[in-house]
Amino acid sequence: AFSKLLCDTSSINNTYLSNHTLEWVGSLFYDDSDTPPDVRRYLLWNKDQRIDAAICKILMTHDHFDMKPFFQWKLKFLPVMVAWFERAQETGLAGLKQSLESRKLSSMYDFVRSMPMLVLGGNQGQEKTRQRSRKRRLDGEAKL
């Protein structure tokens, strides 16, 4: 029961909304050897002020991030996502640094792949506008 309270892994959003403030369970002289390892780990992350417990819990319990919920903000969310991964790299947790870079790139790829016209449209759109302007100018000169 405490494990789900401290880290609900049913979705990334539920993990984010889990309790990140509870630091210990029991009395002052409580022996935590009976406490499940995952609960001890979540309590330790909640207690450590150097790290963001929500980020740690999300990264340790979710291998792939579904970027679809963020598509409504289009490319405005991309820098936020990159900053989030960079902040996560600063946590220094063992095992995270190795996979963070590949997960960051994978998430960026998923995000950009779902909106090719927004990403490519900028450069290609400018070229098409130049081509149309050139064609109009040539058509105008041909009429003279």
DSSP file (Angstrom, degrees, kcal/mol; ACC not computed):
  #  RESIDUE AA STRUCTURE BP1 BP2  ACC     N-H-->O    O-->H-N    N-H-->O    O-->H-N    TCO  KAPPA ALPHA  PHI   PSI    X-CA   Y-CA   Z-CA
    1    1 A A     >        0   0    0      0, 0.0     4,-1.6     0, 0.0     5,-0.1   0.000 360.0 360.0 360.0 -42.2    0.0    0.0    0.0
    2    2 A F  H  >  +     0   0    0      1,-0.2     4,-2.8     2,-0.2     5,-0.3   0.871 360.0  59.3 -67.8 -34.9    2.8    2.4    0.8
    3    3 A S  H  > S+     0   0    0      1,-0.2     4,-2.2     2,-0.2    -1,-0.2   0.930 107.8  44.2 -59.2 -46.3    4.6    1.6   -2.4
    4    4 A K  H  4 S+     0   0    0      1,-0.2    -1,-0.2     2,-0.2    -2,-0.2   0.847 113.3  52.2 -68.4 -33.6    1.7    2.7   -4.5
    5    5 A L  H  < S+     0   0    0     -4,-1.6    14,-2.2     1,-0.2     3,-0.3   0.905 115.7  40.4 -66.2 -41.7    1.2    5.8   -2.4
    6    6 A L  H  < S+     0   0    0     -4,-2.8    -2,-0.2     1,-0.3    -1,-0.2   0.780 136.5  10.0 -79.0 -27.9    4.9    6.8   -2.8
    7    7 A C     <  -     0   0    0     -4,-2.2     2,-0.9    -5,-0.3    -1,-0.3  -0.642  63.6-167.4-157.9  91.6    5.1    5.9   -6.4
    8    8 A D    >   -     0   0    0      6,-0.5     3,-0.6    -3,-0.3    10,-0.2  -0.731   7.5-174.5 -82.3 108.9    2.0    5.0   -8.5
    9    9 A T  T 3   +     0   0    0     -2,-0.9    -1,-0.1     1,-0.2     3,-0.1   0.277  54.8 103.5 -92.1  11.6    3.5    3.5  -11.7
   10   10 A S  T 3  S-     0   0    0      1,-0.2     2,-0.3     2,-0.1    -1,-0.2   0.794  98.4  -7.8 -66.5 -26.4    0.2    3.1  -13.6
   11   11 A S  S <> S-     0   0    0     -3,-0.6     4,-2.2     1,-0.1     5,-0.2  -0.973  70.3-108.1-158.9 163.9    1.1    6.2  -15.7
   12   12 A I  H  > S+     0   0    0     -2,-0.3     4,-2.6     1,-0.2     5,-0.2   0.912 120.3  52.1 -62.9 -41.3    3.7    8.9  -15.8
   13   13 A N  H  > S+     0   0    0      1,-0.2     4,-2.0     2,-0.2    -1,-0.2   0.915 109.6  48.3 -62.5 -42.8    1.2   11.4  -14.6
   14   14 A N  H  > S+     0   0    0      2,-0.2    -6,-0.5     1,-0.2     4,-0.5   0.865 110.6  51.7 -66.3 -35.0    0.2    9.2  -11.7
   15   15 A T  H >< S+     0   0    0     -4,-2.2     3,-1.0     1,-0.2    -2,-0.2   0.925 109.9  49.5 -64.3 -43.2    3.9    8.8  -10.8
   16   16 A Y  H 3< S+     0   0    0     -4,-2.6    -2,-0.2     1,-0.2    -1,-0.2   0.872 111.8  48.8 -62.4 -36.9    4.3   12.6  -10.9
   17   17 A L  H 3< S+     0   0    0     -4,-2.0    -1,-0.2    -5,-0.2    -2,-0.2   0.483  89.7 110.5 -84.4  -2.2    1.3   13.0   -8.7
   18   18 A S  S << S-     0   0    0     -3,-1.0     2,-0.4    -4,-0.5   -12,-0.2  -0.123  86.6 -76.1 -64.8 169.6    2.5   10.4   -6.1
   19   19 A N        +     0   0    0    -14,-2.2    -1,-0.1     1,-0.1    27,-0.1  -0.562  50.8 167.1 -73.8 123.0    3.7   11.5   -2.6
   20   20 A H        +     0   0    0     -2,-0.4    33,-0.2    -3,-0.1    -1,-0.1   0.193  68.1  62.5-117.6  12.7    7.1   13.0   -2.8
   21   21 A T        +     0   0    0     32,-0.0     2,-0.3    26,-0.0    -2,-0.1   0.677  69.6 100.7-111.5 -24.1    7.1   14.5    0.8
   22   22 A L        +     0   0    0      1,-0.2    24,-0.2   -16,-0.0    25,-0.1  -0.510  42.8 174.5 -67.3 122.2    6.8   11.5    3.1
   23   23 A E        +     0   0    0     -2,-0.3     2,-0.3     1,-0.3    24,-0.2   0.675  57.0  10.6-108.3 -22.2   10.4   10.8    4.3
   24   24 A W        -     0   0    0     22,-0.1     2,-0.4     2,-0.1    -1,-0.3  -0.993  55.1-148.0-155.7 157.9    9.9    8.0    6.9
   25   25 A V        +     0   0    0     -2,-0.3     2,-0.2    -3,-0.1    10,-0.1  -0.996  62.9  20.2-129.6 129.8    7.4    5.5    8.1
   26   26 A G  S    S-     0   0    0     -2,-0.4     2,-0.1     3,-0.0    -2,-0.1  -0.724  92.5 -43.0 115.1-164.6    7.2    4.3   11.7
   27   27 A S    >   -     0   0    0     -2,-0.2     3,-1.6     1,-0.0    -2,-0.1  -0.365  61.0 -92.1 -97.8 179.7    8.5    5.5   15.1
   28   28 A L  T 3  S+     0   0    0      1,-0.3    -1,-0.0    -2,-0.1    -2,-0.0   0.845 127.8  41.1 -60.8 -36.0   11.9    7.0   16.0
   29   29 A F  T 3  S+     0   0    0      2,-0.1     2,-0.3     0, 0.0    -1,-0.3   0.019  86.0 141.5-102.1  26.9   13.2    3.6   17.0
   30   30 A Y    <   -     0   0    0     -3,-1.6     2,-0.7     1,-0.1    -5,-0.0  -0.516  47.6-140.5 -75.0 130.6   11.7    1.8   14.0
   31   31 A D    >   -     0   0    0     -2,-0.3     3,-0.8     1,-0.1     4,-0.1  -0.836  11.1-163.4 -90.4 114.9   13.8   -0.9   12.4
   32   32 A D  G >   +     0   0    0     -2,-0.7     3,-1.2     1,-0.2    -1,-0.1   0.264  62.4 104.4 -86.9  14.5   13.2   -0.6    8.7
   33   33 A S  G 3  S+     0   0    0      1,-0.3    -1,-0.2     4,-0.0    -3,-0.0   0.762  81.4  52.3 -66.3 -22.5   14.5   -4.0    7.8
   34   34 A D  G <  S+     0   0    0     -3,-0.8    -1,-0.3     2,-0.1    -2,-0.1   0.570  87.3 102.8 -86.2  -9.5   10.9   -5.2    7.3
   35   35 A T  S <  S-     0   0    0     -3,-1.2     5,-0.1     1,-0.1    -3,-0.0  -0.572  84.8-107.4 -75.2 131.6   10.2   -2.4    5.0
   36   36 A P     >  -     0   0    0      0, 0.0     4,-2.2     0, 0.0     3,-0.3  -0.245  26.4-118.1 -57.3 147.0   10.2   -3.5    1.3
   37   37 A P  H  > S+     0   0    0      0, 0.0     4,-2.5     0, 0.0     5,-0.2   0.854 112.4  54.0 -58.0 -38.0   13.2   -2.3   -0.7
   38   38 A D  H  > S+     0   0    0      2,-0.2     4,-2.5     1,-0.2     5,-0.2   0.903 108.7  48.7 -66.5 -38.1   11.2   -0.2   -3.1
   39   39 A V  H  > S+     0   0    0     -3,-0.3     4,-2.5     2,-0.2     5,-0.2   0.916 111.4  50.2 -65.8 -42.4    9.5    1.7   -0.3
   40   40 A R  H  X S+     0   0    0     -4,-2.2     4,-2.2     1,-0.2    -2,-0.2   0.915 111.2  49.3 -60.5 -42.4   12.9    2.4    1.4
   41   41 A R  H  X S+     0   0    0     -4,-2.5     4,-2.3     2,-0.2    -2,-0.2   0.928 111.4  47.9 -64.0 -45.4   14.2    3.6   -2.0
   42   42 A Y  H  X S+     0   0    0     -4,-2.5     4,-2.2     1,-0.2    -2,-0.2   0.899 112.3  49.5 -62.7 -40.6   11.2    6.0   -2.5
   43   43 A L  H  X S+     0   0    0     -4,-2.5     4,-1.9     2,-0.2    -1,-0.2   0.887 109.7  52.1 -65.0 -38.9   11.5    7.3    1.1
   44   44 A L  H  X S+     0   0    0     -4,-2.2     4,-2.1     2,-0.2    -2,-0.2   0.921 109.7  48.2 -63.5 -44.2   15.2    7.9    0.5
   45   45 A W  H  < S+     0   0    0     -4,-2.3     6,-0.2     1,-0.2    -2,-0.2   0.900 110.8  51.7 -62.9 -40.2   14.6    9.9   -2.7
   46   46 A N  H  < S+     0   0    0     -4,-2.2    -1,-0.2     1,-0.2    -2,-0.2   0.866 112.7  46.4 -62.9 -34.9   11.9   11.9   -0.9
   47   47 A K  H  < S+     0   0    0     -4,-1.9     2,-0.6   -24,-0.2    -2,-0.2   0.836  91.2  88.7 -77.9 -34.3   14.4   12.7    1.9
   48   48 A D    ><  -     0   0    0     -4,-2.1     3,-0.8     1,-0.2     5,-0.1  -0.547  57.4-167.8 -72.8 113.0   17.3   13.7   -0.3
   49   49 A Q  T 3  S+     0   0    0     -2,-0.6    -1,-0.2     1,-0.2    -4,-0.0   0.620  78.3  70.5 -77.7 -13.1   17.0   17.4   -1.0
   50   50 A R  T 3  S+     0   0    0     41,-0.0     2,-0.3     2,-0.0    -1,-0.2   0.685  99.0  51.6 -77.7 -16.7   19.7   17.3   -3.8
   51   51 A I  S <  S-     0   0    0     -3,-0.8     2,-0.8    -6,-0.2     3,-0.1  -0.803  84.0-116.7-120.5 160.2   17.4   15.4   -6.1
   52   52 A D     >  -     0   0    0     -2,-0.3     4,-2.2     1,-0.2     5,-0.2  -0.866  23.0-157.2 -94.5 110.4   13.9   15.8   -7.5
   53   53 A A  H  > S+     0   0    0     -2,-0.8     4,-2.7     1,-0.2     5,-0.2   0.859  90.0  55.6 -59.1 -38.3   12.0   12.8   -6.2
   54   54 A A  H  > S+     0   0    0      2,-0.2     4,-2.4     1,-0.2    -1,-0.2   0.929 108.4  47.4 -62.1 -45.2    9.4   13.0   -9.0
   55   55 A I  H  > S+     0   0    0      1,-0.2     4,-2.7     2,-0.2     5,-0.2   0.938 113.0  49.0 -61.1 -46.9   12.0   12.9  -11.7
   56   56 A C  H  X S+     0   0    0     -4,-2.2     4,-2.3     1,-0.2    -2,-0.2   0.922 112.2  47.7 -59.7 -45.1   13.8   10.0  -10.1
   57   57 A K  H  X S+     0   0    0     -4,-2.7     4,-1.3     1,-0.2    -1,-0.2   0.905 113.5  47.3 -65.1 -41.2   10.6    8.0   -9.7
   58   58 A I  H  X S+     0   0    0     -4,-2.4     4,-1.7    -5,-0.2     3,-0.3   0.943 114.7  45.8 -65.0 -47.0    9.5    8.6  -13.2
   59   59 A L  H  < S+     0   0    0     -4,-2.7    -2,-0.2     1,-0.2    -1,-0.2   0.835 114.7  47.2 -67.8 -33.0   12.9    7.7  -14.8
   60   60 A M  H  < S+     0   0    0     -4,-2.3    -1,-0.2    -5,-0.2    -2,-0.2   0.711 120.8  35.6 -81.9 -19.6   13.3    4.6  -12.7
   61   61 A T  H  < S+     0   0    0     -4,-1.3     2,-0.5    -3,-0.3    -2,-0.2   0.568 111.3  57.4-112.2  -9.8    9.8    3.2  -13.3
   62   62 A H     <  -     0   0    0     -4,-1.7    -1,-0.2    -5,-0.2     3,-0.1  -0.967  51.2-177.3-127.7 117.1    9.0    4.2  -16.9
   63   63 A D  S    S+     0   0    0     -2,-0.5     2,-0.4     1,-0.2    -1,-0.1   0.827  74.3  36.1 -80.2 -33.3   11.3    3.2  -19.8
   64   64 A H  S    S-     0   0    0     42,-0.0     2,-0.6    43,-0.0    -1,-0.2  -0.965  72.5-143.2-126.4 138.7    9.5    5.0  -22.6
   65   65 A F        -     0   0    0     -2,-0.4     2,-0.8    38,-0.2     3,-0.0  -0.882  12.0-139.4-104.0 125.1    7.7    8.3  -22.5
   66   66 A D        -     0   0    0     -2,-0.6     4,-0.1     1,-0.2    41,-0.0  -0.738  16.7-171.7 -80.9 113.1    4.6    8.8  -24.5
   67   67 A M    >   +     0   0    0     -2,-0.8     3,-1.8     1,-0.2     4,-0.5   0.556  60.5  96.0 -85.8  -7.7    4.9   12.2  -26.0
   68   68 A K  G >  S+     0   0    0      1,-0.3     3,-1.6     2,-0.2     4,-0.4   0.851  76.1  59.5 -54.8 -40.3    1.4   12.4  -27.4
   69   69 A P  G 3  S+     0   0    0      0, 0.0     3,-0.4     0, 0.0    -1,-0.3   0.767 106.2  50.6 -61.1 -20.9   -0.1   14.3  -24.4
   70   70 A F  G X  S+     0   0    0     -3,-1.8     3,-1.6     1,-0.2     7,-0.2   0.507  82.8  90.6 -93.9  -4.3    2.4   17.1  -25.1
   71   71 A F  G X  S+     0   0    0     -3,-1.6     3,-1.9    -4,-0.5    -1,-0.2   0.753  71.2  73.6 -64.1 -23.6    1.6   17.5  -28.8
   72   72 A Q  G 3  S+     0   0    0     -3,-0.4    -1,-0.3    -4,-0.4    -2,-0.1   0.782  96.6  49.7 -63.0 -24.3   -1.1   20.1  -28.0
   73   73 A W  G X  S-     0   0    0     -3,-1.6     3,-1.7     1,-0.3    -1,-0.3   0.394  97.1-159.1 -93.0   3.6    1.7   22.5  -27.2
   74   74 A K  G X   -     0   0    0     -3,-1.9     3,-1.1     1,-0.3     4,-0.3  -0.200  63.4 -17.1  52.6-138.1    3.5   21.7  -30.5
   75   75 A L  G >  S+     0   0    0      1,-0.2     3,-0.7     2,-0.2    -1,-0.3   0.561 120.9  83.7 -77.5  -6.4    7.2   22.6  -30.6
   76   76 A K  G <  S+     0   0    0     -3,-1.7     4,-0.5     1,-0.2    -1,-0.2   0.795  89.4  53.3 -64.5 -26.5    6.9   24.9  -27.6
   77   77 A F  G <> S+     0   0    0     -3,-1.1     4,-2.4    -4,-0.2    -1,-0.2   0.700  86.8  82.3 -82.6 -19.1    7.2   21.9  -25.3
   78   78 A L  H <> S+     0   0    0     -3,-0.7     4,-2.3    -4,-0.3     5,-0.2   0.904  92.1  46.2 -56.8 -48.2   10.4   20.6  -26.9
   79   79 A P  H  > S+     0   0    0      0, 0.0     4,-2.4     0, 0.0    -1,-0.2   0.860 111.6  53.7 -64.0 -32.1   12.8   22.9  -25.0
   80   80 A V  H  > S+     0   0    0     -4,-0.5     4,-2.1    -3,-0.2    -2,-0.2   0.921 109.3  48.2 -64.8 -43.5   11.0   22.1  -21.7
   81   81 A M  H  X S+     0   0    0     -4,-2.4     4,-2.0     2,-0.2    -1,-0.2   0.918 111.6  48.9 -63.4 -44.4   11.4   18.4  -22.3
   82   82 A V  H  X S+     0   0    0     -4,-2.3     4,-2.2     1,-0.2    -2,-0.2   0.916 111.4  49.8 -62.9 -43.4   15.1   18.8  -23.1
   83   83 A A  H  X S+     0   0    0     -4,-2.4     4,-2.4     1,-0.2    -1,-0.2   0.869 107.6  55.2 -62.6 -36.8   15.6   20.9  -19.9
   84   84 A W  H  X S+     0   0    0     -4,-2.1     4,-1.9     2,-0.2    -1,-0.2   0.920 109.2  46.3 -63.1 -44.7   13.8   18.3  -17.9
   85   85 A F  H  X S+     0   0    0     -4,-2.0     4,-1.8     2,-0.2    -2,-0.2   0.893 111.7  51.5 -65.1 -39.5   16.2   15.6  -19.1
   86   86 A E  H  X S+     0   0    0     -4,-2.2     4,-0.9     1,-0.2    -2,-0.2   0.897 109.5  49.7 -65.9 -38.9   19.2   17.8  -18.4
   87   87 A R  H  < S+     0   0    0     -4,-2.4     3,-0.5     1,-0.2     4,-0.3   0.875 108.6  53.9 -64.3 -36.7   17.9   18.4  -14.9
   88   88 A A  H >< S+     0   0    0     -4,-1.9     3,-1.4     1,-0.2     4,-0.4   0.855 101.8  58.2 -65.9 -34.7   17.5   14.7  -14.4
   89   89 A Q  H >< S+     0   0    0     -4,-1.8     3,-0.8     1,-0.3    -1,-0.2   0.787  97.7  62.2 -66.1 -25.8   21.1   14.1  -15.4
   90   90 A E  T 3< S+     0   0    0     -4,-0.9    -1,-0.3    -3,-0.5    -2,-0.2   0.606  82.8  80.3 -75.3 -11.0   22.2   16.4  -12.6
   91   91 A T  T <  S-     0   0    0     -3,-1.4    -1,-0.2    -4,-0.3    -2,-0.2   0.838  83.8-149.7 -66.0 -31.6   20.7   14.0  -10.0
   92   92 A G    <   +     0   0    0     -3,-0.8     2,-0.2    -4,-0.4    -3,-0.1   0.668  32.9 163.1  73.1  16.4   23.7   11.7  -10.2
   93   93 A L    >>  -     0   0    0     -5,-0.3     3,-1.6     1,-0.1     4,-0.9  -0.469  46.0-104.1 -70.8 138.5   21.7    8.6   -9.5
   94   94 A A  T 34 S+     0   0    0      1,-0.2    -1,-0.1    -2,-0.2     0, 0.0  -0.362 103.3  16.8 -61.8 135.4   23.5    5.4  -10.3
   95   95 A G  T 3> S+     0   0    0     -2,-0.1     4,-0.6    -3,-0.1    -1,-0.2   0.192 106.9  84.9  90.0 -17.4   22.2    3.8  -13.5
   96   96 A L  H X> S+     0   0    0     -3,-1.6     4,-2.0     2,-0.1     3,-0.5   0.902  77.9  59.6 -84.4 -42.0   20.4    6.9  -14.8
   97   97 A K  H 3X S+     0   0    0     -4,-0.9     4,-0.9     1,-0.2    -1,-0.1   0.845 101.6  55.6 -58.6 -35.9   23.1    8.7  -16.6
   98   98 A Q  H 34 S+     0   0    0      1,-0.2     4,-0.5     2,-0.1    -1,-0.2   0.892 117.4  32.8 -65.0 -39.7   23.7    5.8  -19.0
   99   99 A S  H <X S+     0   0    0     -4,-0.6     4,-2.3    -3,-0.5    -1,-0.2   0.646 101.7  78.1 -94.0 -14.6   20.2    5.6  -20.2
  100  100 A L  H  X S+     0   0    0     -4,-2.0     4,-2.9     1,-0.2     5,-0.2   0.917  92.0  50.0 -64.4 -44.3   19.2    9.3  -20.0
  101  101 A E  H  X S+     0   0    0     -4,-0.9     4,-2.4     1,-0.2    -1,-0.2   0.921 113.8  45.0 -62.4 -43.6   20.9   10.5  -23.1
  102  102 A S  H  > S+     0   0    0     -4,-0.5     4,-2.4     1,-0.2    -1,-0.2   0.885 114.6  49.0 -68.7 -36.4   19.4    7.8  -25.3
  103  103 A R  H  X S+     0   0    0     -4,-2.3     4,-2.5     2,-0.2    -2,-0.2   0.881 110.2  51.6 -69.0 -36.2   16.0    8.3  -23.7
  104  104 A K  H  X S+     0   0    0     -4,-2.9     4,-2.5     2,-0.2    -2,-0.2   0.948 113.1  44.3 -62.8 -48.3   16.3   12.1  -24.3
  105  105 A L  H  X S+     0   0    0     -4,-2.4     4,-2.6     1,-0.2    -2,-0.2   0.898 113.5  51.0 -64.1 -39.7   17.1   11.5  -28.0
  106  106 A S  H  X S+     0   0    0     -4,-2.4     4,-2.6     2,-0.2    -1,-0.2   0.909 111.5  47.3 -63.8 -42.4   14.4    8.9  -28.4
  107  107 A S  H  X S+     0   0    0     -4,-2.5     4,-2.4     2,-0.2    -2,-0.2   0.902 112.3  49.6 -66.6 -40.9   11.8   11.2  -26.9
  108  108 A M  H  X S+     0   0    0     -4,-2.5     4,-2.9     2,-0.2     5,-0.3   0.922 111.4  49.8 -63.0 -42.9   12.9   14.1  -29.1
  109  109 A Y  H  X S+     0   0    0     -4,-2.6     4,-3.0     1,-0.2     5,-0.2   0.936 111.4  48.0 -60.6 -47.6   12.8   11.9  -32.1
  110  110 A D  H  X S+     0   0    0     -4,-2.6     4,-1.3     1,-0.2    -1,-0.2   0.901 114.3  47.9 -59.2 -41.0    9.2   10.7  -31.2
  111  111 A F  H  < S+     0   0    0     -4,-2.4     4,-0.4     2,-0.2     3,-0.3   0.948 116.9  39.9 -66.3 -50.1    8.2   14.3  -30.7
  112  112 A V  H >< S+     0   0    0     -4,-2.9     3,-1.2     1,-0.2     7,-0.2   0.866 110.8  58.9 -69.5 -36.9    9.6   15.6  -33.9
  113  113 A R  H 3< S+     0   0    0     -4,-3.0    -1,-0.2    -5,-0.3    -2,-0.2   0.823 101.8  55.3 -62.3 -31.1    8.6   12.6  -35.9
  114  114 A S  T 3< S+     0   0    0     -4,-1.3    -1,-0.3    -3,-0.3    -2,-0.2   0.645 114.8  38.9 -78.6 -13.1    4.9   13.2  -35.0
  115  115 A M    X>  +     0   0    0     -3,-1.2     4,-1.7    -4,-0.4     3,-0.6  -0.413  65.4 151.6-131.8  59.2    5.1   16.8  -36.3
  116  116 A P  H 3>>S+     0   0    0      0, 0.0     4,-3.0     0, 0.0     5,-0.5   0.840  72.5  55.9 -63.5 -32.7    7.2   16.7  -39.5
  117  117 A M  H 3>5S+     0   0    0      1,-0.2     4,-1.3     2,-0.2     5,-0.1   0.841 107.6  49.1 -71.1 -30.7    5.4   19.7  -41.1
  118  118 A L  H <>5S+     0   0    0     -3,-0.6     4,-0.5     2,-0.2    -1,-0.2   0.877 118.4  39.2 -72.6 -36.7    6.2   21.9  -38.2
  119  119 A V  H  <5S+     0   0    0     -4,-1.7     4,-0.5    -7,-0.2     3,-0.3   0.942 128.5  29.9 -79.0 -49.2    9.8   21.0  -38.1
  120  120 A L  H  X5S+     0   0    0     -4,-3.0     4,-2.4    -5,-0.2     5,-0.5   0.761 105.9  75.3 -81.9 -26.0   10.5   20.8  -41.8
  121  121 A G  H  X<S+     0   0    0     -4,-1.3     4,-2.2    -5,-0.5     5,-0.3   0.813  86.9  62.9 -58.7 -32.4    8.0   23.4  -42.8
  122  122 A G  H  X S+     0   0    0     -4,-0.5     4,-1.3    -3,-0.3    -1,-0.2   0.963 115.1  27.2 -59.2 -55.7   10.2   26.3  -41.5
  123  123 A N  H  > S+     0   0    0     -4,-0.5     4,-1.7    -3,-0.2    -2,-0.2   0.928 127.9  43.2 -75.6 -47.2   13.1   25.7  -43.9
  124  124 A Q  H  X S+     0   0    0     -4,-2.4     4,-2.5     1,-0.2     5,-0.2   0.880 111.6  56.0 -67.2 -36.8   11.1   24.1  -46.8
  125  125 A G  H  X S+     0   0    0     -4,-2.2     4,-2.0    -5,-0.5    -1,-0.2   0.890 106.4  50.0 -62.8 -39.3    8.3   26.7  -46.4
  126  126 A Q  H  X S+     0   0    0     -4,-1.3     4,-2.2    -5,-0.3    -1,-0.2   0.897 110.4  50.3 -65.1 -40.2   10.8   29.5  -46.9
  127  127 A E  H  X S+     0   0    0     -4,-1.7     4,-2.4     2,-0.2    -2,-0.2   0.908 110.2  49.4 -65.3 -41.8   12.2   27.9  -50.0
  128  128 A K  H  X S+     0   0    0     -4,-2.5     4,-2.5     2,-0.2    -1,-0.2   0.884 109.6  52.2 -64.8 -37.5    8.8   27.4  -51.5
  129  129 A T  H  X S+     0   0    0     -4,-2.0     4,-2.4     2,-0.2    -1,-0.2   0.913 109.9  48.9 -63.6 -42.4    7.9   31.1  -50.8
  130  130 A R  H  X S+     0   0    0     -4,-2.2     4,-2.6     2,-0.2    -2,-0.2   0.910 110.9  50.8 -61.9 -42.2   11.1   32.2  -52.5
  131  131 A Q  H  X S+     0   0    0     -4,-2.4     4,-2.5     2,-0.2    -2,-0.2   0.919 111.2  47.5 -63.4 -43.3   10.3   29.9  -55.5
  132  132 A R  H  X S+     0   0    0     -4,-2.5     4,-2.7     2,-0.2    -1,-0.2   0.907 112.4  49.4 -64.4 -40.9    6.7   31.4  -55.8
  133  133 A S  H  X S+     0   0    0     -4,-2.4     4,-2.4     2,-0.2    -2,-0.2   0.914 111.7  48.9 -63.3 -42.0    8.1   35.0  -55.5
  134  134 A R  H  X S+     0   0    0     -4,-2.6     4,-2.4     2,-0.2    -2,-0.2   0.910 111.6  49.4 -63.5 -42.3   10.7   34.2  -58.2
  135  135 A K  H  X S+     0   0    0     -4,-2.5     4,-2.8     2,-0.2    -2,-0.2   0.918 111.6  48.4 -64.4 -43.8    8.0   32.7  -60.5
  136  136 A R  H  X S+     0   0    0     -4,-2.7     4,-2.7     2,-0.2    -2,-0.2   0.914 111.6  50.1 -62.0 -42.1    5.7   35.8  -60.0
  137  137 A R  H  X S+     0   0    0     -4,-2.4     4,-2.0     2,-0.2    -1,-0.2   0.916 113.0  45.9 -63.3 -42.6    8.5   38.1  -60.7
  138  138 A L  H  X S+     0   0    0     -4,-2.4     4,-2.1     2,-0.2    -2,-0.2   0.894 112.9  50.1 -67.6 -38.8    9.4   36.2  -63.9
  139  139 A D  H  X S+     0   0    0     -4,-2.8     4,-1.5     1,-0.2    -2,-0.2   0.889 110.5  50.5 -64.2 -38.3    5.7   36.1  -64.9
  140  140 A G  H  X S+     0   0    0     -4,-2.7     4,-0.9     1,-0.2    -2,-0.2   0.884 111.3  47.5 -65.8 -38.8    5.5   39.8  -64.3
  141  141 A E  H  < S+     0   0    0     -4,-2.0     3,-0.3     1,-0.2    -1,-0.2   0.847 108.3  55.4 -70.8 -34.4    8.5   40.5  -66.5
  142  142 A A  H  < S+     0   0    0     -4,-2.1    -1,-0.2     1,-0.2    -2,-0.2   0.836 104.4  54.1 -68.1 -32.1    7.2   38.2  -69.2
  143  143 A K  H  <        0   0    0     -4,-1.5    -1,-0.2     1,-0.3    -2,-0.2   0.771 360.0 360.0 -73.1 -25.0    4.0   40.2  -69.4
  144  144 A L     <        0   0    0     -4,-0.9    -1,-0.3    -3,-0.3    -2,-0.2   0.483 360.0 360.0 -77.6 360.0    5.9   43.5  -69.9
